[in-house]
Amino acid sequence: MILELFHRSYRRFSGLSRRSAGFLALLALLVLAAPRLAEAQDIAPRSDLKGVKGVLAVHLCQANNQSPYSFVRAKFEPGELLDPWAVRFLDQEGKEVPFFVWDMVTWKVAREGRPDWGNRYALLNHYSGRSPEALESRRRKIERAKERLPELGAVLAAREEAAGKFPGSVCGALYLLRYAVPPYGKVRLTLQLGVEAAAAPKSWHVEGDRVGDRMQAERGQLSFMNLPDRLAVRWKGQEVCRSAGFEAGEASGAFSHADPSMPFALQVTEGLVTKLRVEGRMKGRKESEQGWQCTYWLFPEGSWVALEGFSLGNTEGYLGGEQTLSRWEAMADFAPAHEPTWESPWWLYRLGDDRFIALHQFCSTPLTIGYGNNPFSASPERSHKAVARGNRLDLVWGYDLTDRAVYRLFQRRLPVPTPGNPGPPWLTREAFLTGKLASPPANMPNEEVQALEEALKYTRWEPKVDWLYRQYAVGMGETPPLAEAAVRNVLGAAAGWIDRPFGEEEIAGLLAQSLLGSARRRSPPRPNQSLYEALPYLLNDPDPEGIRQILKSIDDPKDGAAGFIKTIQNHIAAGGNGVTGRWTENPHGEGWESNPAYHSCGMPSSLRFLEHFDLLRFAKYQPPEYREALLGFADLSVKVMGGEPFDPEKFRASLHLCWPNRTVMLFPLVLHAYRIQTDERYAKAARILFDELMSMVDKNPHGYWAAWKFQPREAVIFDTVYNPTGCQRGITAFWAEGLLDLVGRERAGRFVAAQARYAVLSAQFLDTLEKDNMTGVFAYLHHAHPAFSAQIALYLYDDFPFYRGLAGELVRWMVAEGPGIPDGYFSPLFRWTFLIGPGSGWYERKVEARAGFFRVRVRNQLPWAQCSFWVRSDEAGIQPPGRWVLWFQPQEPTFRLESLLEFTVEGEKLLLDVKKRARLRLYYGVPFPGWLGPEKLILTSRSSGDPNRTEEVTGGVEWSADGAGERFLEWEAKRGNYELKPRS
């Protein structure tokens, strides 16, 4: 088999020299035989690679778009794939799907960084930049995981070891597929690995010390002419525009990023699209040399995507500024037709009588692989613009190292200003230039001054190795609809990822260990803490009196509701609006959207927690009192916003007075109230609010909703704090409360598909799917850090089997980071982890039986409670009826209704397959009345290391009989297979 793979690979490279062909064939052999080699070297497949034998599932989802294309952001395991072209995509009918390797990165580059970046900004770092904290962030997580969660730590460490042994294998790849997913669709494809690279494209490369003959690249009727230095764009035989140079890095030029008198390189790859890469040099600031790297992807429909970047030869005294990376010139004027809007987030220009151009500028570099940790790949919101002056069009991005949305990408120690607080006066431009704080406060400790000045060392441009990149997309057509359709083909493409076989129990178990483990790392609950903050202590403490004292000391949900009802009433009585704001003459009053909104989402979760974990019996009030308090709060909230009687239009108008990210907090309150009391007002309020969100999603090609304004008209950027937090604060309540029918299950699924599609296409997550991508999208005003954990519960709730490959790796690394409660007391992650909903409980058991076999399934989320269960012969399908067959006490938790053990009668023996550790008492005399005891019987277990070897279980086994004379044996059963039979 191995020899056959080698010969097949050798034939593929037969056009090269024998030595080169043999070397490349050997490399190809490594990836084709990787599963066998990995097994021999004991590095893979691990638990996360089970079942992966050259065939993977790909999941795609779409927003409201009609595009013929899909992007797949594929993350591969070490040794899984060597040649990104050696794959095949198949649709559900087995038909081959055309594809193109848009971009890729190897495990070596992912771990070490690109050589042209000075081996910095490695993709595997869990913080952007090159500070020591960034370089060590991922390794420290692995070490913490090995200490706290050995099984998880072993999986993560094994992958790290494998990456070192397969450095040339593919870590991440971005594939473009010629495959249309219907609006809001969810589709599964098949990805075959290690096949003949039938799709390997035609490729050619030219380089020289100076430009001689000029070249062209084309796809369909779209051509890039006069490369590399005098780029002109031709569409359907007519020139549309040509490069008129740039003005960036305090340098300018009239050439298209390559001085014809200086060295250049040109690489063209032709396939589904044509990929064109130009490397050139220009004269830069202060008589230095400026490097350029430009990549263009040409589509046959008349659109292209550009990635343009430059480096500085001299960075002394430079902090940044406006960067005109491209200046385009046309035969006619660029006549503006419209600026970017919510429904059409691109500029549209008319060129003469029969040409239109649609242009979209990205704030970062989402359609790439490996750029995620490069701090020069992102710009602040609203810092980009297109400026038309006659027949010239400038594409401008702002980038300044002193900008709060920029310097936080380099070093997390630097203070990030908040709204209304511009930042400390000692963090000046001079401080960034010199690395010294400007007049730090006299009371600032020297250690802090030194730490901040050390942080400033990493917030600077480095000559020749720091590259600033930006992306944009252009569509052309003879009419506005054609030009906009061309650019939307790219912006509106479906997006997908590789599915990995994460189990729901695995993910819930990891989250639970993190959530409950936080109690061991923090001080005991303080007075007036929220219930959610105290919950880990409650669940880790089996002492009823201790639980009672904690619940008395913290904030009570009923008292909180009464207080916020009063504060809203005081606000109204003083003349304020019951929905918004604070009345200046009544500082103790607030409208609903202020602090009362937080209680709207917190109170329902708190009551669900108390019910689910059977804690209401220790609480300050009785269950009916809590229900009445919640209904009273919900009633006032709906009356304040919708009037009495409820007026849908008044309610909608009230919503529009508030921020969408705040009003979603109403969902948990009204949905919980609807569960208690089927009042149609609550259902209407929830539907109207969801309709408002979905209306924004329906209109926007990106597929997200606007966090700060209902009915947005201008193009609004995705807010990496408040869009995800909106999912956390309230949107997931439809799933948690089991009330999706109020808005329609299919419609709710469409909402989730659109959010997931944008998360993937916009590179919100690192290409490894291990963590959020700080440079992919950004929060400008809100402590400036993405909050990915706030949105993943939406994917876990809606369709776990479909979205698990997108969320599973994120959960692993979030848990590896350390114990803690994610993102506030209303976190839906906690509710999903413990299946907390109407009528839920922390334990449940179910018996499934057929002739000679029964399975016991158990949910047991609190192992310290030492719950135990009995199984009778009636439910186990064993004769005679009315007898005990089994008693068991789980010794480790199960968070879903998982199989704990399977019992089989096979001839003259009993077989037990134990899935989780448990204390077992087996009444063997029921199925086998003649069996007498330990002298006549033997209990054996099968070795986990060697399935062919069995050993007798003797230690800790108790053979006895109960008061009725029923014989049994009892022991502490580990995971594995047991067999009870007569001695031979």
Solvent accessible surface area in square Angstrom, and as a share of the most:
residue,aa,sasa,rsa
1,M,129,0.58
2,I,74,0.38
3,L,122,0.61
4,E,98,0.44
5,L,8,0.04
6,F,56,0.23
7,H,91,0.40
8,R,70,0.25
9,S,5,0.03
10,Y,67,0.25
11,R,154,0.56
12,R,87,0.32
13,F,39,0.16
14,S,77,0.50
15,G,79,0.76
16,L,94,0.47
17,S,68,0.44
18,R,200,0.73
19,R,216,0.79
20,S,46,0.30
21,A,1,0.01
22,G,20,0.19
23,F,122,0.51
24,L,56,0.28
25,A,0,0.00
26,L,88,0.44
27,L,60,0.30
28,A,12,0.09
29,L,19,0.10
30,L,66,0.33
31,V,14,0.08
32,L,42,0.21
33,A,2,0.01
34,A,4,0.03
35,P,62,0.39
36,R,138,0.50
37,L,53,0.27
38,A,6,0.05
39,E,127,0.57
40,A,88,0.68
41,Q,84,0.37
42,D,106,0.55
43,I,2,0.01
44,A,14,0.11
45,P,65,0.41
46,R,80,0.29
47,S,62,0.40
48,D,13,0.07
49,L,17,0.08
50,K,141,0.60
51,G,68,0.65
52,V,21,0.12
53,K,166,0.70
54,G,21,0.20
55,V,84,0.48
56,L,9,0.05
57,A,38,0.30
58,V,0,0.00
59,H,4,0.02
60,L,0,0.00
61,C,0,0.00
62,Q,0,0.00
63,A,0,0.00
64,N,29,0.15
65,N,0,0.00
66,Q,142,0.63
67,S,5,0.03
68,P,34,0.21
69,Y,1,0.00
70,S,0,0.00
71,F,2,0.01
72,V,0,0.00
73,R,8,0.03
74,A,1,0.00
75,K,14,0.06
76,F,0,0.00
77,E,6,0.03
78,P,10,0.06
79,G,4,0.04
80,E,24,0.11
81,L,0,0.00
82,L,39,0.19
83,D,30,0.15
84,P,17,0.11
85,W,36,0.13
86,A,6,0.04
87,V,4,0.02
88,R,61,0.22
89,F,0,0.00
90,L,28,0.14
91,D,26,0.13
92,Q,133,0.59
93,E,161,0.72
94,G,47,0.45
95,K,143,0.60
96,E,91,0.41
97,V,5,0.03
98,P,73,0.46
99,F,14,0.06
100,F,1,0.00
101,V,11,0.06
102,W,0,0.00
103,D,24,0.13
104,M,62,0.28
105,V,11,0.06
106,T,31,0.18
107,W,0,0.00
108,K,103,0.44
109,V,39,0.22
110,A,0,0.00
111,R,86,0.31
112,E,81,0.36
113,G,3,0.03
114,R,42,0.15
115,P,100,0.63
116,D,51,0.26
117,W,2,0.01
118,G,36,0.34
119,N,80,0.41
120,R,35,0.13
121,Y,3,0.01
122,A,6,0.05
123,L,4,0.02
124,L,9,0.04
125,N,12,0.06
126,H,5,0.02
127,Y,10,0.04
128,S,0,0.00
129,G,0,0.00
130,R,49,0.18
131,S,1,0.00
132,P,67,0.42
133,E,33,0.15
134,A,0,0.00
135,L,97,0.48
136,E,51,0.23
137,S,15,0.10
138,R,10,0.04
139,R,124,0.45
140,R,114,0.42
141,K,7,0.03
142,I,10,0.05
143,E,70,0.31
144,R,82,0.30
145,A,0,0.00
146,K,90,0.38
147,E,138,0.62
148,R,53,0.19
149,L,15,0.08
150,P,91,0.58
151,E,133,0.60
152,L,10,0.05
153,G,0,0.00
154,A,57,0.44
155,V,20,0.12
156,L,0,0.00
157,A,28,0.22
158,A,6,0.04
159,R,10,0.04
160,E,47,0.21
161,E,88,0.39
162,A,3,0.02
163,A,0,0.00
164,G,37,0.36
165,K,93,0.39
166,F,22,0.09
167,P,55,0.35
168,G,40,0.38
169,S,2,0.02
170,V,0,0.00
171,C,0,0.00
172,G,0,0.00
173,A,0,0.00
174,L,2,0.01
175,Y,0,0.00
176,L,0,0.00
177,L,0,0.00
178,R,97,0.36
179,Y,44,0.17
180,A,62,0.48
181,V,3,0.02
182,P,79,0.49
183,P,47,0.30
184,Y,17,0.07
185,G,12,0.12
186,K,73,0.31
187,V,16,0.09
188,R,106,0.39
189,L,5,0.02
190,T,45,0.26
191,L,0,0.00
192,Q,47,0.21
193,L,18,0.09
194,G,17,0.17
195,V,29,0.17
196,E,80,0.36
197,A,12,0.09
198,A,83,0.64
199,A,39,0.30
200,A,52,0.40
201,P,33,0.21
202,K,140,0.59
203,S,59,0.38
204,W,70,0.25
205,H,95,0.42
206,V,51,0.29
207,E,117,0.52
208,G,27,0.26
209,D,116,0.60
210,R,152,0.55
211,V,16,0.09
212,G,53,0.51
213,D,129,0.67
214,R,86,0.31
215,M,39,0.18
216,Q,77,0.34
217,A,3,0.02
218,E,81,0.36
219,R,72,0.26
220,G,47,0.45
221,Q,106,0.47
222,L,0,0.00
223,S,12,0.08
224,F,0,0.00
225,M,32,0.14
226,N,57,0.29
227,L,2,0.01
228,P,2,0.01
229,D,1,0.00
230,R,126,0.46
231,L,5,0.03
232,A,3,0.02
233,V,0,0.00
234,R,95,0.35
235,W,14,0.05
236,K,87,0.37
237,G,61,0.58
238,Q,96,0.43
239,E,55,0.25
240,V,7,0.04
241,C,2,0.01
242,R,94,0.34
243,S,18,0.12
244,A,12,0.09
245,G,0,0.00
246,F,0,0.00
247,E,88,0.40
248,A,2,0.01
249,G,1,0.01
250,E,115,0.52
251,A,11,0.09
252,S,74,0.48
253,G,20,0.19
254,A,79,0.61
255,F,63,0.26
256,S,6,0.04
257,H,5,0.02
258,A,0,0.00
259,D,17,0.09
260,P,24,0.15
261,S,62,0.40
262,M,33,0.15
263,P,46,0.29
264,F,17,0.07
265,A,22,0.17
266,L,0,0.00
267,Q,60,0.27
268,V,0,0.00
269,T,20,0.12
270,E,49,0.22
271,G,33,0.32
272,L,28,0.14
273,V,0,0.00
274,T,0,0.00
275,K,43,0.18
276,L,0,0.00
277,R,63,0.23
278,V,6,0.03
279,E,68,0.31
280,G,5,0.05
281,R,100,0.37
282,M,8,0.03
283,K,154,0.65
284,G,14,0.13
285,R,15,0.06
286,K,116,0.49
287,E,178,0.80
288,S,24,0.15
289,E,70,0.31
290,Q,0,0.00
291,G,13,0.13
292,W,2,0.01
293,Q,13,0.06
294,C,2,0.01
295,T,5,0.03
296,Y,4,0.02
297,W,2,0.01
298,L,0,0.00
299,F,1,0.00
300,P,38,0.24
301,E,51,0.23
302,G,0,0.00
303,S,1,0.00
304,W,2,0.01
305,V,0,0.00
306,A,0,0.00
307,L,7,0.03
308,E,0,0.00
309,G,0,0.00
310,F,0,0.00
311,S,5,0.03
312,L,2,0.01
313,G,18,0.17
314,N,39,0.20
315,T,19,0.11
316,E,124,0.55
317,G,53,0.51
318,Y,14,0.06
319,L,8,0.04
320,G,16,0.15
321,G,26,0.25
322,E,111,0.50
323,Q,0,0.00
324,T,12,0.07
325,L,1,0.00
326,S,4,0.03
327,R,42,0.15
328,W,10,0.04
329,E,45,0.20
330,A,7,0.05
331,M,172,0.77
332,A,34,0.26
333,D,85,0.44
334,F,7,0.03
335,A,45,0.35
336,P,98,0.61
337,A,56,0.43
338,H,54,0.24
339,E,121,0.54
340,P,29,0.18
341,T,49,0.28
342,W,3,0.01
343,E,92,0.41
344,S,26,0.17
345,P,6,0.04
346,W,6,0.02
347,W,30,0.11
348,L,5,0.03
349,Y,4,0.02
350,R,102,0.37
351,L,10,0.05
352,G,34,0.33
353,D,126,0.65
354,D,68,0.35
355,R,20,0.07
356,F,13,0.06
357,I,8,0.04
358,A,0,0.00
359,L,2,0.01
360,H,20,0.09
361,Q,5,0.02
362,F,23,0.10
363,C,17,0.10
364,S,5,0.03
365,T,10,0.06
366,P,8,0.05
367,L,3,0.02
368,T,5,0.03
369,I,6,0.03
370,G,8,0.08
371,Y,14,0.05
372,G,6,0.06
373,N,4,0.02
374,N,0,0.00
375,P,0,0.00
376,F,0,0.00
377,S,1,0.01
378,A,2,0.02
379,S,2,0.01
380,P,7,0.04
381,E,44,0.20
382,R,168,0.61
383,S,30,0.19
384,H,43,0.19
385,K,83,0.35
386,A,14,0.11
387,V,37,0.21
388,A,34,0.26
389,R,154,0.56
390,G,42,0.41
391,N,54,0.27
392,R,100,0.36
393,L,6,0.03
394,D,8,0.04
395,L,1,0.01
396,V,6,0.03
397,W,1,0.00
398,G,13,0.12
399,Y,3,0.01
400,D,30,0.16
401,L,1,0.00
402,T,35,0.20
403,D,34,0.17
404,R,57,0.21
405,A,4,0.03
406,V,0,0.00
407,Y,7,0.03
408,R,5,0.02
409,L,0,0.00
410,F,2,0.01
411,Q,2,0.01
412,R,126,0.46
413,R,114,0.42
414,L,3,0.01
415,P,44,0.28
416,V,37,0.21
417,P,9,0.06
418,T,36,0.21
419,P,81,0.51
420,G,88,0.85
421,N,79,0.40
422,P,121,0.76
423,G,20,0.19
424,P,32,0.20
425,P,120,0.75
426,W,23,0.08
427,L,25,0.12
428,T,49,0.28
429,R,121,0.44
430,E,103,0.46
431,A,0,0.00
432,F,5,0.02
433,L,75,0.37
434,T,72,0.42
435,G,8,0.07
436,K,127,0.54
437,L,14,0.07
438,A,36,0.28
439,S,104,0.67
440,P,49,0.31
441,P,56,0.35
442,A,114,0.89
443,N,133,0.68
444,M,26,0.11
445,P,73,0.46
446,N,111,0.57
447,E,127,0.57
448,E,79,0.35
449,V,24,0.14
450,Q,119,0.53
451,A,35,0.27
452,L,13,0.06
453,E,30,0.14
454,E,64,0.29
455,A,0,0.00
456,L,0,0.00
457,K,104,0.44
458,Y,36,0.13
459,T,0,0.00
460,R,82,0.30
461,W,8,0.03
462,E,44,0.20
463,P,59,0.37
464,K,136,0.58
465,V,41,0.23
466,D,1,0.00
467,W,21,0.08
468,L,0,0.00
469,Y,1,0.00
470,R,1,0.00
471,Q,0,0.00
472,Y,1,0.00
473,A,1,0.00
474,V,6,0.03
475,G,0,0.00
476,M,3,0.01
477,G,2,0.02
478,E,51,0.23
479,T,58,0.34
480,P,45,0.28
481,P,92,0.58
482,L,93,0.46
483,A,0,0.00
484,E,34,0.15
485,A,52,0.40
486,A,4,0.03
487,V,0,0.00
488,R,59,0.22
489,N,17,0.09
490,V,1,0.01
491,L,4,0.02
492,G,0,0.00
493,A,0,0.00
494,A,0,0.00
495,A,0,0.00
496,G,0,0.00
497,W,1,0.00
498,I,6,0.03
499,D,15,0.08
500,R,18,0.06
501,P,64,0.40
502,F,6,0.02
503,G,32,0.31
504,E,62,0.28
505,E,26,0.12
506,E,66,0.30
507,I,0,0.00
508,A,0,0.00
509,G,9,0.09
510,L,16,0.08
511,L,1,0.01
512,A,1,0.00
513,Q,85,0.38
514,S,7,0.05
515,L,1,0.01
516,L,23,0.11
517,G,6,0.06
518,S,1,0.01
519,A,12,0.09
520,R,178,0.65
521,R,148,0.54
522,R,94,0.34
523,S,74,0.48
524,P,98,0.61
525,P,25,0.16
526,R,134,0.49
527,P,97,0.61
528,N,114,0.59
529,Q,13,0.06
530,S,24,0.15
531,L,7,0.04
532,Y,2,0.01
533,E,58,0.26
534,A,0,0.00
535,L,0,0.00
536,P,0,0.00
537,Y,29,0.11
538,L,0,0.00
539,L,2,0.01
540,N,50,0.26
541,D,38,0.20
542,P,78,0.49
543,D,69,0.36
544,P,68,0.43
545,E,86,0.38
546,G,18,0.17
547,I,5,0.03
548,R,76,0.28
549,Q,94,0.42
550,I,27,0.14
551,L,11,0.06
552,K,122,0.52
553,S,48,0.31
554,I,12,0.06
555,D,70,0.36
556,D,15,0.08
557,P,10,0.06
558,K,51,0.22
559,D,54,0.28
560,G,19,0.19
561,A,1,0.00
562,A,59,0.46
563,G,39,0.38
564,F,53,0.22
565,I,36,0.18
566,K,131,0.55
567,T,17,0.10
568,I,0,0.00
569,Q,93,0.41
570,N,51,0.26
571,H,3,0.01
572,I,78,0.40
573,A,92,0.71
574,A,35,0.27
575,G,52,0.50
576,G,14,0.14
577,N,74,0.38
578,G,10,0.10
579,V,6,0.03
580,T,29,0.17
581,G,35,0.33
582,R,130,0.47
583,W,96,0.34
584,T,126,0.73
585,E,148,0.67
586,N,26,0.13
587,P,76,0.48
588,H,145,0.65
589,G,0,0.00
590,E,14,0.06
591,G,0,0.00
592,W,0,0.00
593,E,27,0.12
594,S,25,0.16
595,N,73,0.38
596,P,0,0.00
597,A,0,0.00
598,Y,64,0.24
599,H,27,0.12
600,S,0,0.00
601,C,1,0.01
602,G,3,0.03
603,M,1,0.00
604,P,0,0.00
605,S,5,0.03
606,S,10,0.07
607,L,5,0.03
608,R,14,0.05
609,F,0,0.00
610,L,3,0.01
611,E,64,0.29
612,H,2,0.01
613,F,6,0.02
614,D,67,0.35
615,L,7,0.03
616,L,31,0.15
617,R,159,0.58
618,F,11,0.05
619,A,20,0.15
620,K,107,0.45
621,Y,46,0.18
622,Q,117,0.52
623,P,42,0.26
624,P,70,0.44
625,E,69,0.31
626,Y,4,0.02
627,R,99,0.36
628,E,116,0.52
629,A,18,0.14
630,L,0,0.00
631,L,19,0.10
632,G,31,0.29
633,F,0,0.00
634,A,0,0.00
635,D,37,0.19
636,L,28,0.14
637,S,0,0.00
638,V,1,0.00
639,K,64,0.27
640,V,21,0.12
641,M,0,0.00
642,G,0,0.00
643,G,13,0.13
644,E,128,0.57
645,P,120,0.76
646,F,27,0.11
647,D,61,0.32
648,P,52,0.33
649,E,111,0.50
650,K,93,0.40
651,F,0,0.00
652,R,62,0.23
653,A,58,0.45
654,S,8,0.05
655,L,0,0.00
656,H,64,0.28
657,L,106,0.53
658,C,6,0.04
659,W,110,0.38
660,P,0,0.00
661,N,0,0.00
662,R,34,0.12
663,T,0,0.00
664,V,0,0.00
665,M,0,0.00
666,L,1,0.00
667,F,1,0.00
668,P,8,0.05
669,L,0,0.00
670,V,0,0.00
671,L,0,0.00
672,H,3,0.01
673,A,0,0.00
674,Y,35,0.13
675,R,107,0.39
676,I,57,0.29
677,Q,84,0.37
678,T,106,0.62
679,D,30,0.16
680,E,82,0.37
681,R,50,0.18
682,Y,1,0.01
683,A,0,0.00
684,K,83,0.35
685,A,0,0.00
686,A,1,0.00
687,R,75,0.27
688,I,14,0.07
689,L,1,0.00
690,F,0,0.00
691,D,53,0.27
692,E,20,0.09
693,L,0,0.00
694,M,1,0.01
695,S,41,0.27
696,M,7,0.03
697,V,0,0.00
698,D,58,0.30
699,K,96,0.41
700,N,2,0.01
701,P,0,0.00
702,H,20,0.09
703,G,0,0.00
704,Y,6,0.02
705,W,1,0.00
706,A,1,0.01
707,A,2,0.02
708,W,79,0.28
709,K,96,0.41
710,F,13,0.05
711,Q,102,0.45
712,P,12,0.07
713,R,187,0.68
714,E,63,0.28
715,A,36,0.28
716,V,24,0.14
717,I,41,0.21
718,F,9,0.04
719,D,14,0.07
720,T,3,0.02
721,V,24,0.14
722,Y,44,0.17
723,N,4,0.02
724,P,2,0.01
725,T,16,0.09
726,G,0,0.00
727,C,5,0.03
728,Q,8,0.04
729,R,13,0.05
730,G,1,0.01
731,I,0,0.00
732,T,5,0.03
733,A,5,0.04
734,F,1,0.00
735,W,25,0.09
736,A,10,0.08
737,E,1,0.00
738,G,39,0.37
739,L,18,0.09
740,L,16,0.08
741,D,109,0.56
742,L,24,0.12
743,V,16,0.09
744,G,27,0.26
745,R,140,0.51
746,E,136,0.61
747,R,78,0.28
748,A,0,0.00
749,G,14,0.14
750,R,82,0.30
751,F,0,0.00
752,V,0,0.00
753,A,0,0.00
754,A,0,0.00
755,Q,12,0.05
756,A,0,0.00
757,R,0,0.00
758,Y,21,0.08
759,A,0,0.00
760,V,7,0.04
761,L,16,0.08
762,S,7,0.05
763,A,7,0.05
764,Q,9,0.04
765,F,4,0.02
766,L,3,0.02
767,D,9,0.05
768,T,0,0.00
769,L,16,0.08
770,E,0,0.00
771,K,19,0.08
772,D,5,0.03
773,N,7,0.03
774,M,7,0.03
775,T,3,0.02
776,G,5,0.05
777,V,11,0.07
778,F,5,0.02
779,A,1,0.01
780,Y,61,0.23
781,L,61,0.30
782,H,26,0.11
783,H,128,0.57
784,A,2,0.02
785,H,61,0.27
786,P,13,0.08
787,A,22,0.17
788,F,20,0.08
789,S,14,0.09
790,A,2,0.02
791,Q,10,0.04
792,I,0,0.00
793,A,0,0.00
794,L,1,0.00
795,Y,0,0.00
796,L,4,0.02
797,Y,42,0.16
798,D,33,0.17
799,D,37,0.19
800,F,18,0.07
801,P,79,0.49
802,F,0,0.00
803,Y,1,0.00
804,R,61,0.22
805,G,2,0.02
806,L,1,0.00
807,A,0,0.00
808,G,0,0.00
809,E,11,0.05
810,L,0,0.00
811,V,0,0.00
812,R,4,0.02
813,W,2,0.01
814,M,29,0.13
815,V,0,0.00
816,A,0,0.00
817,E,78,0.35
818,G,17,0.17
819,P,27,0.17
820,G,25,0.24
821,I,34,0.17
822,P,19,0.12
823,D,57,0.29
824,G,34,0.33
825,Y,56,0.21
826,F,23,0.09
827,S,2,0.01
828,P,6,0.04
829,L,2,0.01
830,F,0,0.00
831,R,10,0.04
832,W,8,0.03
833,T,0,0.00
834,F,0,0.00
835,L,65,0.32
836,I,4,0.02
837,G,11,0.10
838,P,51,0.32
839,G,85,0.82
840,S,28,0.18
841,G,23,0.22
842,W,27,0.10
843,Y,113,0.43
844,E,70,0.31
845,R,71,0.26
846,K,93,0.40
847,V,27,0.15
848,E,50,0.22
849,A,48,0.37
850,R,157,0.57
851,A,100,0.77
852,G,29,0.28
853,F,21,0.09
854,F,0,0.00
855,R,66,0.24
856,V,0,0.00
857,R,68,0.25
858,V,0,0.00
859,R,24,0.09
860,N,1,0.00
861,Q,0,0.00
862,L,5,0.03
863,P,40,0.25
864,W,87,0.30
865,A,36,0.28
866,Q,88,0.39
867,C,23,0.14
868,S,49,0.32
869,F,19,0.08
870,W,90,0.32
871,V,0,0.00
872,R,93,0.34
873,S,0,0.00
874,D,81,0.42
875,E,61,0.27
876,A,0,0.00
877,G,44,0.42
878,I,14,0.07
879,Q,137,0.61
880,P,55,0.34
881,P,80,0.50
882,G,39,0.38
883,R,77,0.28
884,W,89,0.31
885,V,0,0.00
886,L,0,0.00
887,W,31,0.11
888,F,0,0.00
889,Q,35,0.16
890,P,2,0.01
891,Q,44,0.19
892,E,19,0.08
893,P,40,0.25
894,T,0,0.00
895,F,11,0.05
896,R,17,0.06
897,L,33,0.16
898,E,59,0.26
899,S,25,0.16
900,L,0,0.00
901,L,0,0.00
902,E,35,0.16
903,F,0,0.00
904,T,39,0.23
905,V,46,0.27
906,E,84,0.38
907,G,61,0.58
908,E,113,0.51
909,K,58,0.25
910,L,2,0.01
911,L,46,0.23
912,L,6,0.03
913,D,41,0.21
914,V,3,0.02
915,K,78,0.33
916,K,32,0.13
917,R,96,0.35
918,A,0,0.00
919,R,59,0.21
920,L,0,0.00
921,R,57,0.21
922,L,1,0.00
923,Y,3,0.01
924,Y,3,0.01
925,G,5,0.05
926,V,2,0.01
927,P,28,0.17
928,F,22,0.09
929,P,96,0.60
930,G,61,0.58
931,W,18,0.06
932,L,111,0.55
933,G,4,0.04
934,P,49,0.31
935,E,135,0.61
936,K,122,0.52
937,L,1,0.01
938,I,32,0.16
939,L,3,0.01
940,T,16,0.10
941,S,20,0.13
942,R,95,0.35
943,S,19,0.12
944,S,119,0.77
945,G,74,0.72
946,D,57,0.30
947,P,84,0.53
948,N,137,0.70
949,R,123,0.45
950,T,68,0.40
951,E,89,0.40
952,E,74,0.33
953,V,32,0.18
954,T,93,0.54
955,G,67,0.64
956,G,62,0.60
957,V,24,0.14
958,E,83,0.37
959,W,66,0.23
960,S,46,0.29
961,A,50,0.39
962,D,47,0.24
963,G,91,0.88
964,A,92,0.71
965,G,45,0.43
966,E,27,0.12
967,R,66,0.24
968,F,12,0.05
969,L,0,0.00
970,E,16,0.07
971,W,4,0.02
972,E,81,0.36
973,A,0,0.00
974,K,141,0.60
975,R,129,0.47
976,G,26,0.25
977,N,68,0.35
978,Y,19,0.07
979,E,26,0.12
980,L,2,0.01
981,K,74,0.31
982,P,55,0.34
983,R,107,0.39
984,S,163,1.05
